[in-house]
Amino acid sequence: AELYRSVNTVLVTPEGPVGYNTDADGFLHALKEGGAPLSGRVALLGCGGVGRTFACEAALAGCRIVNAVRDADREMAASLRSFVQKLVPGAEYTITSLDGLEGDFDLLINATPVGMYPNVGVSALDITSMPGLEAVIDVIYNPDKTELILRAEELGVPVAVGGLEMLVAQAVYAA
C-alpha cells in the first residue's frame, strides 16, 4: 500500500488499522492465469489508483509504458510518471491522449471505469488499429465480458482477460 499509495483492504489489529493493497496481487495473478507476460511495450489506459499500481508493476518488470489518458487527467498522469520514474530510474514512460494512442503493443491494460455496468457496450479505446496486440486485460468485472474484451476476442488477440479473475484473486489475497 505504501509503494502504490493506495489502500483497498484494511485489517483491524490491536495496534490499530493497517492498510494493504491487493490490486497488484490480483493483477499479476490474472496475467499469469491468462498466460500474458508483463513485458514489452504496454498501453495503460487511465492513471487513477489502480492505474498507479499497474504502472508501478509494469515499470518494475522493465516494460515500456505508454499511458493514455483523458485531457483532463494529463496533470495526474504526469505526476504518476514522475512517481514511477523515481521508483524505477530510467523507466520509459510516455503520456498520450486516448485518441492519440498508436503503435504496436504487447499488452493493453484498461484501468478506467469505462464499460462498467450500467454503462455497458462502450470501450475506452477502439483496438482495431492495434495489430500484433498480444494481450488485453480489463479491470472491469461487471459485465464479465466488456466491449473491450469482446472486441479483443473478435480480433483474435491471443489473451483477453476480464476483471473478474483479478477481483477474485484480490479477495483471496485479502483473506
Buried (B, 14 or more C-beta within 10 A) or exposed (E): BEEBEBBBBEEEEEEEEEEBBBBBBBBBBBBEBBEBBBBBBBBBBBBBBBBBBBBBBBBBBEBBBBBBBBEEBBEBBBEBBEBBBEBBEEBBBBBBEBEEBEEEBBBBBBBBEBBBEEEEEEBBBEBEEBEEBBBBBBBBBBBEBBBBBBBBEEBEBEBBBBBBBBBBBBEEBBE
